[in-house]
Amino acid sequence: MSDITPRSLRWRDSAPVRDEEIGRDDPLFVRAAARTMQVLSAFHGAEHPMSLSEIARAAGLDRSTTQRIVHTLRQLGYIQRDPRDSGYVPGIRIYDNIFDAMRLNRLIQPAVPLLLDLRRNVNERVDLSLIDDLRLVYAARLPPKREVLHAMLVGLGVPIYCTSAGWAVLSRLPEDEARDVIRRSDRKQYTARTLIDEEAIMEKAAEASCQGYVIAEEQLLPGEIGIGAAVVNAEGRPVAAINVTALLSDWTAEEFGRAVGPALVQTVSALNRR
């Protein structure tokens, strides 16, 4: 698998939150807090340190408001100047929040030993992702010996509509909810094989429902094959997904399913019981 640059992490379509879009009729909603999060989320699509004007434009705020928020966040350590003084980047204190989110998540900690066992069994990359509306966000990533940058980034988001883990999640939703996710998704053609047709995606979800997992070939990256299964809560609703990713040069889809599918289903079943 070739290396991958931040520019080509183009499926991370996580737009800044606009405070006018939410909390309109909520008396407890704090707009100052929302604008602060707009500033922090302005970095989601950045490919380099951002100037104050770039942050303001990405956050949808005026420059004066942005300047005050950036100054406050710098004082608190959540934004810092790039070492080359070429703009602003997220600060070191952000990692405290990431650590808290992971250690307090009731799913991640019990999942890690199971993910380690699965990775030892299949000797390919194993990921645990959490559901965030139309996308899946990687929360734990266990690479094999060969790996590249994008395969190690916790927090990277991928679309539900064109990933094996996403199809598995859709398979555990009521049909109307699954179709709503597909219809609200910005269905981009990442490769020549990316599925964007609603019925074709629903067929993949049905496949996952039938066998407990589903395989995706070259949906986000050429030469990549993935197999995914959904993690559900006590009510049977999907809350996360586990997927194993490898190279098509190493596997056919049939071989990959036979070799990895049973171990993946066993891992998901064990996590569901916990």
N, C-alpha and C positions, 0 to 999 in steps of 0.2 A: 504494500500500500504506500503510495507516495505521500510526501509531507503535505501539510495543508496550511494555508496562511489565513490570518484573520479575515481577509477580504472574502475568501471562499467559504467562510462559515456563514453563508448567506441565508440559511434557514432559520437563524435566530431572529425572527421577526417579532420582537418584544417592544412594542411602541411605548413611549412615555405615557404615564397616566395623566389624563386631563381632568382637573378637579371639577370642571363644569359638566363632565359627563356623569359624575356620580355624586351622591350626597345632596342632590338638589333640594329635596324635601326632608332632609334628615337634620333635626335640630342639634344632634350630638356630633355631627360631622365637623371636623376642624380643618378649615381650608388652608391655614398656614402649614399644618402638617402635610396636607396633600401636596402643596406646592414644593415643600422640601423633598418629598418623594419624586415629584416631577423632575427636579434637578438631578437627583441621584440616578433616576432611570434614563436621563438624557445620554448616559454613557453606553447604553445597551447596544446601539448600532455604531459606536465610534470605532474608527480604525487607527486613531492616533490621539495623543493628548489634545484636549479641547480648549479653545479660547473661551473667554467669558461670553462673547457674542454667539459662538457656536452652541454653547450650553443653553443660552437663552432661547435661541431659535429652536433647538431640539426639544426643549421643555415647554415651549409655547408660552413663555413668560416675557415680560419686559425686562430690559437690561438692568434697571435699577433694582427691581425685586430679586433678580438672579444674583446680582452682585452681593446683596445683603445675605442671601441664603448661602452662597458659596463661602463668604467670609466666615459665617457662623460655623459651617461644616468644617472649614479648615481649622478653626480654633479647637474644634472637638476631635479632629483627626479622621473625619470621614471623607474628606477631600484633601488632596495635597498637590503641590506643584510637581510637575515632572522634573526629575533630576537635571535635565538639560534646560529647564526653564522654558519649555516650548508649549506649555499649557497646563491644564489641570487633569488629574486622574483620580480615580477612587483611592481613598486612604486606607491605611493599615487597619483602622478600627472596624472596617467592613468585615474583616475576617472573624472578629469576635462574634458578630451576628450570625455568620455562616456556621461557626462552631456551635453556638447555642441552638440554632435551628436543627442541626444534625443530631446533637446529643439528646435533645428533648423530644425528637420525633419517635413515636412509639413503634414505628415500623423499621427504621433504619438499623438500629442496634441489633435486634434479633435476626435481621436479614443477613448481616455481614458474615457470620460463620457459614451460613447456608450458601452464600454467594462464593465464598472461598472454596467450599467443597465442590460446587458446580464447576468453577474455573479449573480446579485440579482434574476433574473428570473429563472435561472437554478440551482443555488447553487452548481456549480461544477467549477473546474479550467478553467479559460479563458485566452488564450494567443493570442497575436498579434505577427506575425513573418514576417520578411522582407526577400526577395529573394536574395540569393547570389549564382548565377550560379547553382550548383547542390544541394544546401542545403538551408534550412530556418533557420534564426537566430532570436531567441526570442528577441523582443524589449520591450514588456510589458507583465507582468505576474500577474494575479490576482488569488491567491489561495483561496479555501474555507477554512473552519476551520481546517480540517485535511490536512496536507501536509508534504512533505519531501524536502530534500535539492535540488535535481535536478529540482524540480518544481518551484523553486523560483529564479533560476539563469538566469538573463538577460545576453544575449550574447552567451548562449549555442546554438550550431547548431545541426540540425537534418537533415537527408537525405530527399530529395524530393521524391525519388522513393518508399518509404515504410511508408508514413505518410498520414493521411487524408488530412491535409493542403496541402501537396505536390501533392497529386492526384488532388485536387481542382485546384491548380496552373496549372498543366499539362492540365487540361480540358479547360483552357482559352488560351492555346498556339496553333498555327497551328500544325497539326499533325507531320510534319517533325521536327519541333523544339522540340516537346514533346518527340519524339522518340530519338532525339539526346541527350537530357538530360538523358534519361534512359540508353542509350548505353554508355555514358561517366561516368556513376555512377559506383562506386565500390560496386556492389550489394552483400552485406553480408547478411547472414542468422542470424539475431539477435535472433529470436525465431523460433519455429517449424512452425509458421504461417506466417513468413515474406515473402512477395511476392518478387520474384526476376525475374520471367519470364516476358519478355517485353509485351507479349500480355495480360497477366493477369493484369499487371499494367495499360495498355491502357484501359482495360475493366472498371477498377475502375475510370479512368479519364472520360470515357464515361458516367458512372453512375453519376458522379458529374455534368457533363454538362447537363444531363437530368433533375435532380431534384434540382440543385443549391447547393448541399452539398453531402458529401460522408462520410461513416463510415469506420473506420479501427479498427480491433480487434487484439490485441496482436502482433503488428508489431515490436515494439521496446522493449517492456517490457511485460512479462507474466502478465495476469490479468488486463490489461489496455485496455480501449476502448476510441476512439477519434472520433470526428466529425468535419469536416473542410469545409470552404468555402473560395473562393478567393476574394481578393479586387482588383479592376481594376482601371486603370486611364481613362482619357477622351477618349482615343483611344481604350479602351476595352482590353488592355494588362494587365496581372496580375502584381501587384507591391508588394503584401503582401498577407497574409492569416490570418484568425481568426479560431482558433479551440477550442473546449471544450473537456476536458479530464476527465474521470471518471473511476470507477472500474467495471469490469464485474460482480463482486459479487453483485453489486447494480442494474445493468441494463441488460436487453437483448438488442440486437442490434435494434430490432423492437421498443421496448419501448423507447430507447434512441433517435431514429430518430423521433418518434412522439412527444416526450417531448421537445426536444432541437432543432430539425431541423427548425421549423418555426421561432423561436426566433433568431436563428443564421442567417438565410436568411434575416430577417428584419434588424438586426444589420449591416450586410454587405451592404445591399441596402442603408441604411441611410449613411453609411460611403462613399460609392461610389458617392452618390449625393453631398457630401461635397467636 
